[in-house]
Structures are given as C-alpha cells and as structure tokens.
C-alpha cells in the first residue's frame, strides 16, 4: 500500500500528520482556519522557531499571520488549490516551507504546513499534498465538529456575534454551520440585568425558569456576570414575531417571579432585525433601555422596556445634564410647583396627565379620578397662571419631557424646590 492510500484510509488526524511527515521526510503541522494548532508530527528534523512557538501556544504567532496576510499568502490559500511555497523570514525565525489549504465542502477548513529547510519538496511530493488535502480538510471538519459540540464553544460564537468580532457574515455563518448552531433569520435581543449583584441567585433562577419553556428552541441564552442575554428568534417572514416573543417572555417572568424578584431586574428589548450583523445593534438598544431605567428612580411602571417605544425617555439623561449644568428652569413649571405647595392644588400632576393623554379631557379626568368640570377648572388655572399654549406642539413636547424629569428624577425635582425656596428667602 502506497503513502497516498495509507493516508486516505486513515481517519485519525494525528496519525495522518505522522504519515504525511514520514512520506515527505519533513516536519508537518496542521492548523485550522484560524491558524490554531490541530496536530504536529514527531521529530523528523527540528521545527523552526515559529513552529516551536505554535506548538507551545497552540496558535501561530500573530506577527507571522500578519506578515502572511501582508504578502498575500492567506488570500492565495483561499483561491489556489495547489501548494504554495513560502519564502523564509529569517528575522522571524521562519524557515522556508510549503503550505496548502485543506478544503472540504468548498470551504477552507485549515492548512497543512510542511517545513522544507534542508531541501525543497519534489514535484511528486507536492502532487501528493494536492491529492490528500481534501481528506485532511474532512478530518479537520470532523475534529472541529466534535470539539465545538459543547455549549461553551457555541456560546463563544454568539458572544463574538454580539461584540462584532466577525469580519464577514459569510464567515460567521460558516462557523455556525460547523457547530450546528442555528442562526435566526429574524431576531431581537432581550437583556435581563440585575440591580443588585448580591442577588446573583436570581439569575440562575431566571435561567432555570426559561429553560423548560415550550418557546425554548427559539431562544439562545448567554449568561454574563450580572446579566442574562437572550437572542430571541422570530419566524421566517413574520414581521414582529421576535418582538412578540420577547414581550411574551417578559410577561411570563413577571407571572412566575414575585413582585420583589421581578423588579430586581432591569429589562431591555432591542428592535427586531433580519441581518446577523445587527445582533450587536439590537443588544446595544436593549442596554440603552436598561441604562435609561437605571437613570430614573423609582422606575415608573409606564417606563417602556422596548427600545422602539422608548421615545423621549432616550433623551432624559442628556436633558438633565444640560439643564443642570446651565442652571436652567422652566418658569411655567416653577409657578405651578409653587402654587401646588401654597394652595395644596394638584396642577403639576394634572398638566402631566393631560399632556400624556394628548389633551383628551375625558381620559385625563378618568385617570385622575376627578370630574370633567374639575379638570376644566384646573386647565383654566394653568392657562391663567402661566404662558403655556396648549396649541403649541413644541411647547407641549418640551413640557412633557421636563415633567418626566421632575417626576422621575428626585434630584431634578429638588433643584426646582430649592429654586423656589431661594426666591422666597
């Protein structure tokens, strides 16, 4: 049986590496697509400095990879099926060698490196490499599948997806296919973030609660130190399906947990997308909801948990900083706060609810538990006391934002109270 047949009939990649080395009488190293060490041969002759570093660190040194990319070697390996001779880089301890891409399923799975420091490979030896390269590619594929079957490796890929650590969407899909990791055609990112690190057990309980749900196949969960990140899958072309599932999950958690446990979490749901490169975007949107919720204390039940519904809440922190640094106050709201304090009226609250209901009297009166005539009287008082014009959309929008700050950020309300007190004194 010749060398080629022995190699092609062997399914152990480590034995194949030895057989290739014996056939060529050269040191051989096999790496995966990311230049990570898979296998290396016993000493036919001494490995050069670069190969020794690769064996020790289990990965080709970064500076070598950069040089190979700069000289176009990596790009050639993607296109060229024949072996490529790489010149020595004496300054880097890199001897002359031959490399060939090990391809399988029309993708480069890794590389076969043959060190040829003593004498170059002959034509028949180069031809042998071409003939066995696809077999090595399949063995790398099989080894990679076995290695990456664990959830830990899948989690690593998902974190890379979230942190934008992939060069191309094609590479991302390729790696996911190798790991048999389903990637959604449409998705939203949902984040549960603990308000108190001491309650870490709640994160485990949340994971355990979601894990057996019938919707679990459409949820990929990642645990961070104080967060549970969920990539929620939508259904095909069903627009809004991942958002709907995200809302359903939030409601199920709310039903299963006690009031105190549920509100131990700040929750953010990013927008729905159908391109994998937007996983990070949806994740950052979910975090922005959480950051906004963290700014507002206490968080009102009306505070949106979805980025798409966040609206003016997005700008509260910026407005707070700007107005505080410039010592700015709304004279109209100062008047109403002062009037409420002196006359025990409820004009400020009335104004907020009236604006929130877009000037609808019946709805506002119902929410405030007052008679419509009482509401009309209060609105007349507000108009008489201030310069507020309810037909001016810009004024109403600004006042509503300022009222959100006053009612949801205690330090901001204190500024107004202190300003009133200073004027009295």
Secondary structure, DSSP 8 states (H G I E B T S, - for coil): --HHHHHHT---HHHHHHHHHHHHTS-EEEEETTSBEEEE---SS---HHHHHHHHHSB--HHHHHHHHHTTHHHHHHH--S-EEE--BGGGTB--EEEEEEEETTEEEEEEEEE-SSS---HHHHHHHHHHHHHHHHHHHHHHHHHTTSHHHHHHHHHHHHTT--S-HHHHHHHHHHTT----SSEEEEEEEES-GGGTHHHHHHHHHHHTSTTGGGEEEEE-SSEEEEEEE-BTTBTTHHHHHHHHHHHHHHHHS-HHHHTTEEEEE---BSSGGGHHHHHHHHHHHHHHHHHSBS--TTS-SBGGG-GGGGGHHHHHHHHHHTT---HHHHHHHHHHHHH---HHHHHHHHHHTTT-HHHHHHHHT--HHHHHHHHHHHHHHS---TT-HHHHHHHHHHHHHHHHBHHHHHHHHHHHHHHH-
